């Protein structure tokens, strides 16, 4: 399907699915069967796979059940509910362990291993022994408040046992046992109703039903997996869960402490077989560093904790026919080949397309149109081809060359030395790339222009109103009102949202520009290191690489971006429109720690590690990553890393407690 037709069809399917979700979950008056609903949803998934830049956060493919129909209050999480990095084999797990041991400077790590329940993530908040708030994961930053629905879960006690702290947060997974799911479907079959597809979707959809009395009828359960105490902490992750179990909370008994990575792998191998005997679905194991002090020391990346990883069990495979190969163009110009398959059922869903990643992967597989292929799907959303049935190949089947020109704008493709990906270099005028950059610019972590969605970006581009991100700021209400089905209120909101985005900080503007390899974290580091866009634009490779975590590849990309005359013109226009292109200076509170390098390790009672780091920097000090002869002192909390402690003692580096450290600073 061509792009203009796809845009129209996607809008129609989304509208239909929103309506059917409302009829199904809220009014309990479905007009179509689950199969018909799934058929529509799969068509939408296929179109979004074909045009991934058209995917929006509110698309039914990105939501589960009634996430899009309920009238729930939304609330920000006290701590982000981050995702986890995934691994699919023991070798990658050993690499994870090696990184942990190197960072902590120890020989062996104690891990907590927990079965990964296939359900809906939830955050529970308790006060004085009673559940006061339950929030869904949402987008990780904020979620829906579904407290009354969660209170219907029979496995959650109405009041906790003695010993529970006054206030705390605990997170877990709401799910449905297979027998409960089968019983629910038997009841629906007896009533002549359509059957549900799988336990996870029912659990997720049930939790977002408006009437908690209906939720109470569903056989939902919950397993809790992470404790966060506001006024009480434990030295280890596992101890926090043990205590939670004593308070009466449902903590799975399948978890196990493992000393070293070999014990972890033994645990995985056991459950790879035994999981089939469980009463619920699990697709893997979450491996966490057990020590809270070590978790604090390892910290987080922008997206995931460094101290945890999810191991996914071997995935299901199926055999089918490769009908053809299509090519997608991403926001950065990357060309991704996609296998068009004879539909095949895999893990409960019909698979029609699978990513081939790049030309190297195509060559490795020696894949050809007309081949019988093995398709795999596990924890990944997009299935992948893992092999070709060579014995079934017609000997006359020709080899499959990679395309030489962009399928969207016909520009000759390029491939940098050492890279597997082909790129369309026509960044400024290749439609998917331009629209992708517009969508990136308005994103929540960039300029956060909530009044302009992905479809509006596409519409504005097609209407020749916005061809680059600076064009947003030239729009007027009269321009917007010229668009089809556009009312005055909507036009006003769009212009207001664009105007409000001018207040976003420099690091977000820098991230929003979409410079290749400059993600959210890198943008912050560059913004703080150079202070403003002018200094950054004049920086040479040496100056850029001197910034923490900036390597040659990022430096070259930044230099190339600012050398481009069109980029220079774009930035001039953004500056003229009043966007913030200078970092706010963090006012120093004093120079008491000037010239001192401080290493922070352990868990603290009064302030968090991040707060302590901010105090050090605000008073002229520098944060050290490891203890060395240049370390001025080690700020030590409880559960300090033994290697750091030993090294400090060997080098004669002074140890300061949190109280002693605070005494150095003015009140």
C-alpha positions as CSV (number, residue, x, y, z in Angstrom):
1,X,0.0,0.0,0.0
2,X,1.3,3.4,-0.9
3,X,2.0,6.0,1.8
4,X,-1.0,8.4,1.2
5,X,-3.5,5.4,1.2
6,X,-1.8,4.0,4.3
7,X,-2.2,7.2,6.2
8,X,-6.0,7.2,5.5
9,X,-6.4,3.5,6.3
10,X,-4.4,3.8,9.5
11,X,-6.6,6.7,10.7
12,X,-9.8,4.7,9.9
13,X,-8.6,1.5,11.6
14,X,-7.6,3.4,14.7
15,X,-11.0,5.1,14.9
16,X,-12.8,1.8,14.6
17,X,-10.6,0.1,17.2
18,X,-11.1,2.9,19.7
19,X,-14.9,2.5,19.2
20,X,-14.8,-1.3,19.6
21,X,-12.6,-1.0,22.7
22,X,-15.1,1.3,24.3
23,X,-18.0,-1.0,23.4
24,X,-16.1,-4.1,24.7
25,X,-14.5,-2.9,27.9
26,X,-16.8,-0.1,29.1
27,X,-20.3,-0.9,27.8
28,X,-19.8,-4.7,27.5
29,X,-21.7,-4.6,24.2
30,X,-19.3,-5.8,21.5
31,X,-20.4,-5.5,17.9
32,X,-17.7,-7.7,16.5
33,X,-16.0,-10.9,17.6
34,X,-12.5,-11.0,19.1
35,X,-11.3,-12.6,15.9
36,X,-12.6,-9.7,13.8
37,X,-11.1,-7.2,16.3
38,X,-7.7,-9.0,16.1
39,X,-7.9,-9.0,12.3
40,X,-8.3,-5.2,12.3
41,X,-5.5,-4.8,14.9
42,X,-3.1,-7.0,12.8
43,X,-3.8,-5.0,9.7
44,X,-2.9,-1.9,11.7
45,X,0.3,-3.5,13.0
46,X,1.2,-4.5,9.4
47,X,0.8,-0.9,8.1
48,X,2.8,0.5,11.1
49,X,5.5,-2.0,10.4
50,X,5.5,-0.8,6.8
51,X,5.6,2.8,7.9
52,X,7.1,2.8,11.4
53,X,7.3,6.6,11.5
54,X,3.5,6.7,11.6
55,X,3.3,4.9,14.9
56,X,1.9,7.1,17.7
57,X,1.8,6.6,21.4
58,X,-2.0,6.5,21.4
59,X,-2.2,3.9,18.7
60,X,-4.1,0.7,19.7
61,X,-0.9,-1.2,18.8
62,X,0.9,0.6,21.6
63,X,-1.8,0.2,24.2
64,X,-3.4,-2.8,25.8
65,X,-7.1,-3.2,26.4
66,X,-8.9,-0.2,27.7
67,X,-5.9,2.0,28.3
68,X,-7.4,4.2,25.6
69,X,-11.0,4.3,26.9
70,X,-11.0,4.6,30.7
71,X,-11.4,7.9,32.5
72,X,-8.5,7.4,35.0
73,X,-6.4,10.0,36.7
74,X,-2.8,10.0,35.6
75,X,0.0,10.4,38.0
76,X,3.8,10.7,37.8
77,X,5.8,7.9,39.3
78,X,8.0,8.9,42.3
79,X,10.7,6.8,40.6
80,X,10.6,6.0,36.8
81,X,9.4,2.5,36.0
82,X,12.3,1.7,33.6
83,X,12.5,-1.2,31.2
84,X,15.2,-3.8,31.3
85,X,17.9,-4.7,28.8
86,X,17.3,-8.2,27.3
87,X,19.6,-11.1,26.6
88,X,18.9,-14.4,24.9
89,X,22.0,-16.5,25.6
90,X,24.4,-17.4,28.4
91,X,27.3,-15.8,26.7
92,X,25.7,-12.3,26.8
93,X,24.7,-13.0,30.4
94,X,28.4,-13.7,31.3
95,X,29.3,-10.4,29.6
96,X,26.8,-8.7,31.8
97,X,28.3,-10.3,34.8
98,X,31.8,-9.3,33.7
99,X,30.8,-5.7,33.4
100,X,29.2,-5.8,36.9
101,X,32.3,-7.3,38.5
102,X,34.6,-4.9,36.7
103,X,32.6,-1.9,37.8
104,X,32.4,-3.1,41.4
105,X,36.0,-4.3,41.4
106,X,35.0,-7.7,43.0
107,X,35.4,-11.3,42.0
108,X,31.9,-12.6,42.4
109,X,28.4,-11.1,42.7
110,X,25.3,-12.3,44.5
111,X,22.3,-12.1,42.1
112,X,18.6,-12.3,42.8
113,X,16.9,-14.4,40.1
114,X,13.1,-14.0,39.6
115,X,10.8,-15.5,37.0
116,X,9.5,-12.8,34.6
117,X,5.7,-13.0,34.8
118,X,3.9,-12.2,31.7
119,X,1.4,-9.6,32.9
120,X,0.9,-5.9,33.6
121,X,3.4,-3.9,35.7
122,X,2.0,-2.0,38.6
123,X,3.3,0.3,41.4
124,X,1.6,0.0,44.8
125,X,1.9,2.6,47.6
126,X,1.1,1.7,51.2
127,X,0.6,3.9,54.2
128,X,0.1,2.6,57.7
129,X,-0.5,-0.9,56.5
130,X,-3.1,-0.1,53.8
131,X,-3.0,0.3,50.1
132,X,-3.6,4.0,49.2
133,X,-2.6,4.1,45.6
134,X,-2.0,1.8,42.6
135,X,-0.5,3.2,39.4
136,X,0.1,1.4,36.1
137,X,3.4,1.6,34.4
138,X,2.1,3.8,31.6
139,X,5.0,5.2,29.7
140,X,7.4,4.6,32.5
141,X,7.2,8.3,33.7
142,X,3.6,8.4,34.5
143,X,0.7,5.9,34.6
144,X,-3.0,5.6,35.3
145,X,-4.3,5.5,38.9
146,X,-6.3,2.2,39.2
147,X,-6.4,1.9,43.0
148,X,-10.0,0.7,43.4
149,X,-9.5,-2.0,40.8
150,X,-6.4,-3.3,42.4
151,X,-8.1,-3.5,45.8
152,X,-10.3,-6.2,44.3
153,X,-7.4,-8.6,44.0
154,X,-8.0,-11.4,46.5
155,X,-4.2,-12.1,47.0
156,X,-3.7,-8.6,48.4
157,X,-4.6,-8.4,52.1
158,X,-6.9,-5.6,53.2
159,X,-4.4,-4.7,55.9
160,X,-0.7,-5.6,56.3
161,X,0.7,-7.6,59.3
162,X,2.6,-5.8,62.0
163,X,6.1,-4.7,61.2
164,X,5.4,-2.9,57.9
165,X,6.9,0.6,57.6
166,X,4.6,3.6,57.7
167,X,5.1,4.4,54.0
168,X,6.6,2.4,51.2
169,X,6.3,1.5,47.5
170,X,6.4,-2.0,46.1
171,X,6.1,-3.0,42.4
172,X,4.9,-6.1,40.8
173,X,3.0,-7.8,37.9
174,X,-0.7,-8.4,37.7
175,X,-1.5,-11.6,35.8
176,X,-4.0,-14.4,35.3
177,X,-3.3,-18.1,35.9
178,X,-4.0,-20.4,33.0
179,X,-6.8,-22.2,34.8
180,X,-8.5,-19.0,35.7
181,X,-8.2,-17.9,32.0
182,X,-9.7,-21.2,30.8
183,X,-12.5,-21.0,33.3
184,X,-13.3,-17.4,32.2
185,X,-13.4,-18.5,28.5
186,X,-15.6,-21.5,29.4
187,X,-18.1,-19.1,31.0
188,X,-18.0,-16.8,28.0
189,X,-18.5,-19.8,25.6
190,X,-21.5,-21.0,27.7
191,X,-22.9,-17.5,27.4
192,X,-22.4,-17.4,23.7
193,X,-19.7,-14.7,24.0
194,X,-16.5,-14.4,22.0
195,X,-13.4,-16.0,23.7
196,X,-10.5,-14.0,25.0
197,X,-7.1,-14.4,23.2
198,X,-4.6,-14.8,26.0
199,X,-4.3,-14.3,29.8
200,X,-2.1,-11.2,29.7
201,X,-4.4,-9.2,27.6
202,X,-7.4,-10.1,29.8
203,X,-5.4,-9.1,32.9
204,X,-4.4,-5.8,31.4
205,X,-7.8,-5.0,30.0
206,X,-9.5,-6.0,33.3
207,X,-7.4,-3.6,35.3
208,X,-8.5,-0.7,33.2
209,X,-12.3,-1.5,33.4
210,X,-14.2,1.4,35.0
211,X,-16.4,-0.7,37.2
212,X,-14.3,-2.3,39.9
213,X,-17.2,-4.8,40.5
214,X,-16.5,-6.2,37.1
215,X,-12.8,-6.4,37.9
216,X,-13.6,-8.4,41.0
217,X,-15.2,-11.1,38.9
218,X,-11.9,-11.7,36.9
219,X,-9.5,-14.2,38.4
220,X,-6.6,-11.8,38.7
221,X,-3.4,-12.4,40.8
222,X,-0.3,-10.4,41.6
223,X,3.3,-11.2,42.2
224,X,5.5,-8.5,43.8
225,X,9.1,-8.1,42.8
226,X,10.7,-4.8,44.0
227,X,10.5,-2.9,47.3
228,X,11.2,0.8,47.7
229,X,11.2,2.1,51.3
230,X,10.7,5.8,52.1
231,X,11.6,5.5,55.8
232,X,13.1,2.0,56.0
233,X,15.7,0.3,53.8
234,X,17.3,-3.1,53.7
235,X,20.9,-4.0,52.7
236,X,19.7,-6.3,49.9
237,X,16.9,-6.5,47.4
238,X,15.9,-10.0,48.5
239,X,15.7,-9.0,52.2
240,X,13.2,-6.2,51.3
241,X,11.0,-8.8,49.5
242,X,11.4,-11.3,52.4
243,X,10.1,-8.6,54.8
244,X,7.3,-7.7,52.4
245,X,6.2,-11.4,52.5
246,X,6.2,-11.4,56.3
247,X,3.8,-8.3,56.1
248,X,1.4,-10.5,54.1
249,X,2.2,-9.3,50.6
250,X,2.3,-11.9,47.8
251,X,5.9,-12.4,46.8
252,X,6.6,-15.3,44.4
253,X,8.4,-18.2,46.1
254,X,10.2,-19.2,42.9
255,X,12.9,-16.5,43.3
256,X,16.4,-17.6,44.3
257,X,19.7,-16.0,45.4
258,X,22.6,-17.1,43.2
259,X,26.3,-16.7,44.1
260,X,28.1,-16.0,40.9
261,X,27.0,-16.3,37.2
262,X,27.4,-20.1,37.0
263,X,24.6,-20.5,39.7
264,X,22.5,-18.0,37.7
265,X,22.8,-20.1,34.5
266,X,21.9,-23.2,36.5
267,X,18.7,-21.5,37.7
268,X,17.9,-20.5,34.1
269,X,18.4,-24.0,32.8
270,X,16.2,-25.4,35.5
271,X,13.3,-23.1,34.8
272,X,13.7,-23.4,31.0
273,X,12.2,-26.9,31.6
274,X,10.1,-26.5,34.7
275,X,8.3,-23.3,33.6
276,X,5.9,-25.5,31.6
277,X,4.6,-26.9,34.9
278,X,3.8,-23.5,36.3
279,X,0.2,-22.3,36.6
280,X,1.0,-19.0,34.8
281,X,3.0,-17.8,31.7
282,X,6.6,-16.7,32.0
283,X,8.9,-15.8,29.2
284,X,12.2,-15.5,31.1
285,X,14.1,-14.6,34.2
286,X,15.0,-11.2,35.6
287,X,18.6,-11.2,37.1
288,X,19.3,-8.4,39.6
289,X,22.3,-7.5,41.7
290,X,21.1,-8.3,45.2
291,X,23.1,-5.7,47.2
292,X,21.3,-2.3,47.4
293,X,24.7,-0.6,47.9
294,X,26.0,-2.2,44.8
295,X,22.9,-1.3,42.9
296,X,23.4,2.4,44.0
297,X,27.0,2.2,42.9
298,X,26.2,0.8,39.5
299,X,23.3,3.3,38.8
300,X,21.3,3.7,35.6
301,X,21.7,4.6,32.0
302,X,19.1,6.9,30.5
303,X,16.8,3.9,29.9
304,X,17.7,0.9,32.0
305,X,19.3,0.0,35.4
306,X,22.9,-1.2,35.0
307,X,22.4,-3.7,37.8
308,X,19.6,-5.8,36.2
309,X,18.9,-7.7,33.0
310,X,16.1,-9.8,31.6
311,X,17.1,-13.2,30.2
312,X,14.5,-14.5,27.7
313,X,13.9,-18.2,27.2
314,X,14.4,-19.7,23.8
315,X,11.8,-18.6,21.4
316,X,9.3,-20.4,19.3
317,X,10.0,-21.0,15.6
318,X,7.9,-21.8,12.6
319,X,8.5,-22.4,8.9
320,X,6.9,-20.4,6.1
321,X,7.4,-19.0,2.6
322,X,9.3,-15.8,1.8
323,X,7.0,-14.0,-0.7
324,X,9.1,-10.9,-1.2
325,X,11.4,-8.3,0.4
326,X,10.4,-4.7,1.0
327,X,12.5,-1.8,2.3
328,X,11.7,0.8,5.0
329,X,13.4,4.2,5.4
330,X,13.9,5.3,9.0
331,X,14.2,8.8,10.6
332,X,18.0,8.7,10.3
333,X,17.8,7.4,6.7
334,X,18.7,3.9,7.7
335,X,17.3,1.3,5.2
336,X,15.8,-1.8,6.8
337,X,14.9,-4.8,4.6
338,X,11.6,-6.5,5.7
339,X,10.6,-10.0,4.7
340,X,7.1,-10.4,3.4
341,X,5.9,-13.8,4.5
342,X,3.2,-16.3,3.9
343,X,1.1,-15.8,7.1
344,X,2.1,-18.2,9.8
345,X,0.8,-18.7,13.4
346,X,3.6,-18.0,16.0
347,X,3.1,-17.6,19.8
348,X,-0.6,-17.0,19.4
349,X,-0.3,-14.3,16.6
350,X,-0.3,-14.4,12.8
351,X,3.1,-13.3,11.5
352,X,3.2,-11.8,8.0
353,X,6.4,-9.7,8.1
354,X,9.8,-10.1,9.8
355,X,12.8,-7.8,10.0
356,X,16.0,-8.7,8.0
357,X,17.9,-5.9,9.7
358,X,20.5,-5.1,7.0
359,X,22.4,-6.4,3.9
360,X,24.9,-8.2,6.0
361,X,22.1,-10.3,7.6
362,X,20.7,-11.0,4.2
363,X,24.1,-12.2,3.0
364,X,24.6,-14.3,6.1
365,X,21.3,-16.0,5.6
366,X,21.8,-16.2,1.9
367,X,18.0,-15.5,1.7
368,X,16.2,-15.4,-1.6
369,X,12.6,-14.7,-2.6
370,X,10.7,-18.0,-2.8
371,X,12.7,-19.7,0.0
372,X,11.2,-21.6,2.9
373,X,12.4,-19.8,6.0
374,X,12.5,-20.3,9.8
375,X,10.8,-17.5,11.6
376,X,11.4,-16.8,15.3
377,X,9.4,-14.7,17.8
378,X,9.9,-14.5,21.5
379,X,10.2,-11.4,23.6
380,X,10.8,-9.3,20.5
381,X,7.8,-7.4,19.1
382,X,9.0,-7.8,15.5
383,X,9.7,-11.4,14.4
384,X,13.0,-12.3,12.8
385,X,14.2,-14.9,10.3
386,X,16.8,-17.2,11.7
387,X,17.5,-19.5,8.8
388,X,16.7,-20.8,5.4
389,X,15.5,-24.4,4.5
390,X,18.2,-24.8,1.9
391,X,17.1,-28.3,1.0
392,X,13.7,-26.9,-0.1
393,X,15.3,-24.2,-2.4
394,X,14.7,-24.3,-6.1
395,X,18.2,-24.5,-7.6
396,X,17.2,-21.9,-10.2
397,X,16.3,-19.3,-7.5
398,X,18.5,-16.2,-8.2
399,X,20.5,-14.4,-5.5
400,X,18.8,-11.5,-3.7
401,X,20.8,-8.2,-4.2
402,X,20.3,-5.3,-1.9
403,X,18.6,-2.2,-3.4
404,X,20.9,0.6,-4.6
405,X,18.5,3.5,-4.5
406,X,16.1,4.9,-1.8
407,X,12.6,3.4,-2.2
408,X,11.1,6.7,-1.2
409,X,13.1,9.4,-3.1
410,X,15.3,7.3,-5.4
411,X,18.5,8.8,-4.1
412,X,21.5,6.5,-4.5
413,X,22.2,4.8,-1.1
414,X,25.5,5.0,0.8
415,X,27.2,2.7,3.2
416,X,29.9,4.0,5.5
417,X,33.0,1.9,5.9
418,X,32.7,-0.5,8.8
419,X,28.9,-0.1,9.1
420,X,26.3,-2.8,8.2
421,X,23.5,-0.3,7.4
422,X,22.8,1.4,4.1
423,X,21.6,5.0,4.3
424,X,19.7,7.4,2.2
425,X,21.9,10.6,2.3
426,X,18.9,12.8,1.3
427,X,18.2,13.9,4.9
428,X,16.6,17.2,4.1
429,X,14.2,16.0,1.4
430,X,13.5,12.3,1.7
431,X,9.9,12.3,3.0
432,X,10.1,9.6,5.7
433,X,13.3,11.2,7.0
434,X,11.8,14.7,7.1
435,X,8.6,13.5,8.8
436,X,10.6,11.3,11.2
437,X,12.7,14.4,12.2
438,X,9.6,16.4,12.8
439,X,8.1,13.7,15.0
440,X,11.4,13.4,16.9
441,X,11.4,17.1,17.5
442,X,7.9,17.2,19.0
443,X,8.6,14.2,21.2
444,X,8.0,14.1,25.0
445,X,11.8,14.0,25.8
446,X,12.6,16.6,23.2
447,X,10.4,19.7,22.7
448,X,7.3,18.0,24.2
449,X,4.8,19.7,21.8
450,X,1.8,17.6,22.9
451,X,-0.7,19.5,20.7
452,X,1.1,18.2,17.6
453,X,1.1,14.4,17.1
454,X,2.7,12.1,14.5
455,X,-0.3,12.3,12.2
456,X,-0.3,16.1,12.3
457,X,3.4,16.1,11.5
458,X,2.6,14.1,8.4
459,X,-0.3,16.3,7.5
460,X,1.7,19.5,7.9
461,X,4.5,18.1,5.8
462,X,2.1,16.9,3.0
463,X,0.4,20.4,3.1
464,X,3.8,22.0,2.5
465,X,3.5,23.9,5.7
466,X,6.4,22.3,7.6
467,X,9.5,21.0,5.8
468,X,11.9,21.3,8.7
469,X,11.6,21.9,12.4
470,X,12.1,25.6,12.2
471,X,8.9,25.8,10.1
472,X,6.8,24.9,13.2
473,X,7.5,28.4,14.6
474,X,6.4,30.1,11.4
475,X,2.9,28.6,11.5
476,X,-0.2,30.7,12.2
477,X,-3.7,29.7,13.2
478,X,-4.9,30.6,9.7
479,X,-2.4,28.1,8.3
480,X,-3.7,25.4,10.5
481,X,-7.4,26.2,9.8
482,X,-6.8,25.5,6.1
483,X,-6.3,21.8,6.9
484,X,-9.3,19.4,6.6
485,X,-11.4,18.8,9.6
486,X,-9.6,21.4,11.7
487,X,-11.5,23.5,14.2
488,X,-10.6,26.8,15.8
489,X,-9.9,25.4,19.2
490,X,-7.6,22.7,17.8
491,X,-5.7,25.3,15.8
492,X,-5.3,27.5,18.8
493,X,-4.0,24.6,20.9
494,X,-1.5,23.7,18.3
495,X,-0.1,27.2,18.0
496,X,0.0,27.5,21.8
497,X,1.8,24.2,22.2
498,X,4.4,25.3,19.7
499,X,4.9,28.6,21.4
500,X,5.2,27.0,24.8
501,X,8.0,24.7,23.6
502,X,10.2,27.8,23.3
503,X,10.8,27.5,27.0
504,X,12.4,24.1,26.8
505,X,16.0,23.9,28.1
506,X,19.0,23.9,25.8
507,X,19.8,20.2,26.2
508,X,16.3,19.3,25.1
509,X,16.6,21.5,22.0
510,X,19.9,19.9,21.2
511,X,18.4,16.4,21.5
512,X,15.4,17.5,19.5
513,X,17.7,18.5,16.5
514,X,18.1,14.8,15.8
515,X,21.9,14.9,15.3
516,X,22.9,11.3,14.6
517,X,24.3,9.5,17.7
518,X,23.3,12.4,20.0
519,X,20.7,10.8,22.3
520,X,19.2,12.3,25.4
521,X,22.2,11.7,27.7
522,X,24.8,12.8,25.2
523,X,22.8,16.0,24.5
524,X,22.9,16.8,28.2
525,X,26.7,16.2,28.4
526,X,27.4,18.4,25.4
527,X,25.1,21.2,26.6
528,X,26.7,21.4,30.0
529,X,30.2,21.0,28.7
530,X,30.0,23.8,26.0
531,X,27.3,26.0,27.5
532,X,25.7,27.2,24.3
533,X,25.1,26.3,20.7
534,X,27.8,28.7,19.4
535,X,30.6,27.1,21.4
536,X,29.4,23.6,20.5
537,X,29.2,24.5,16.8
538,X,32.8,25.6,16.8
539,X,34.2,22.7,18.9
540,X,36.8,20.5,17.2
541,X,37.2,16.8,17.5
542,X,39.7,17.0,20.4
543,X,37.4,19.3,22.5
544,X,34.4,17.0,21.9
545,X,36.2,13.8,22.7
546,X,37.4,15.4,26.0
547,X,33.8,15.4,27.2
548,X,32.8,12.3,29.2
549,X,31.4,9.4,27.1
550,X,31.9,11.3,23.8
551,X,33.9,9.2,21.3
552,X,35.2,9.7,17.8
553,X,31.9,8.6,16.1
554,X,29.8,11.1,18.0
555,X,32.4,13.9,17.6
556,X,32.5,13.4,13.8
557,X,28.7,13.4,13.6
558,X,28.4,16.6,15.6
559,X,31.1,18.4,13.5
560,X,29.5,17.2,10.3
561,X,26.1,18.5,11.4
562,X,27.3,22.0,12.3
563,X,29.4,22.3,9.1
564,X,26.3,21.8,7.0
565,X,25.0,25.2,5.7
566,X,21.4,24.0,6.1
567,X,22.0,23.2,9.7
568,X,23.5,26.6,10.3
569,X,20.5,28.3,8.7
570,X,18.1,26.1,10.7
571,X,19.8,27.1,14.0
572,X,19.8,30.8,13.0
573,X,16.0,30.5,12.5
574,X,15.5,28.7,15.8
575,X,17.5,31.4,17.6
576,X,15.5,34.2,15.9
577,X,12.3,32.5,17.1
578,X,13.6,32.7,20.7
579,X,14.4,29.1,21.5
580,X,16.8,28.6,24.3
581,X,20.2,27.7,22.9
582,X,22.3,28.4,26.0
583,X,22.5,26.2,29.1
584,X,21.4,27.6,32.4
585,X,24.3,28.1,34.7
586,X,24.0,26.2,37.9
587,X,24.8,28.8,40.5
588,X,27.6,27.7,42.8
589,X,26.6,27.7,46.5
590,X,30.1,27.9,47.7
591,X,33.7,26.8,47.1
592,X,34.2,24.7,50.3
593,X,35.0,21.7,48.1
594,X,37.0,23.5,45.4
595,X,39.9,21.3,44.1
596,X,38.6,18.2,45.9
597,X,37.7,14.9,44.2
598,X,35.1,12.9,46.1
599,X,34.0,9.3,45.6
600,X,30.6,8.4,46.9
601,X,29.7,4.8,47.8
602,X,27.0,3.1,49.8
603,X,23.4,3.8,50.9
604,X,22.7,7.0,52.9
605,X,20.0,7.9,55.4
606,X,19.5,11.7,54.9
607,X,20.1,12.3,51.2
608,X,20.1,10.2,48.0
609,X,23.3,9.6,46.1
610,X,22.2,12.0,43.4
611,X,21.5,14.7,45.9
612,X,24.9,14.3,47.5
613,X,26.6,14.4,44.0
614,X,24.7,17.7,43.3
615,X,25.9,19.1,46.7
616,X,29.5,18.2,45.8
617,X,29.3,20.0,42.5
618,X,27.4,23.0,43.8
619,X,30.2,23.6,46.3
620,X,33.0,23.4,43.8
621,X,33.9,19.7,44.1
622,X,34.3,17.0,41.5
623,X,32.8,13.5,41.6
624,X,35.3,10.7,41.1
625,X,34.3,7.3,39.6
626,X,36.8,5.2,41.5
627,X,39.2,5.5,44.4
628,X,42.7,6.6,43.5
629,X,45.6,8.6,44.9
630,X,43.9,11.8,43.7
631,X,40.7,11.1,45.7
632,X,40.3,13.7,48.5
633,X,38.0,11.6,50.5
634,X,35.5,8.7,50.3
635,X,31.9,9.6,51.2
636,X,30.9,6.3,52.7
637,X,27.3,5.1,53.4
638,X,26.2,1.8,54.7
639,X,27.0,-1.3,52.6
640,X,29.9,0.4,51.0
641,X,31.6,-1.6,48.2
642,X,34.4,-3.7,49.8
643,X,36.8,-3.0,47.0
644,X,36.5,0.7,47.3
645,X,36.9,0.5,51.1
646,X,40.0,-1.7,50.8
647,X,41.6,0.6,48.2
648,X,40.9,3.7,50.3
649,X,42.6,2.1,53.3
650,X,45.6,1.0,51.1
651,X,46.0,4.5,49.7
652,X,45.2,6.3,53.0
653,X,42.2,8.1,51.6
654,X,40.0,9.5,54.4
655,X,36.5,8.1,54.9
656,X,33.7,10.6,55.8
657,X,30.2,9.7,56.9
658,X,27.2,11.5,55.6
659,X,26.9,13.6,58.8
660,X,30.7,14.5,58.7
661,X,30.3,15.5,55.0
662,X,27.3,17.7,55.7
663,X,29.3,19.4,58.5
664,X,31.8,20.6,55.9
665,X,29.0,22.7,54.1
666,X,27.4,25.9,55.4
667,X,23.9,25.5,56.8
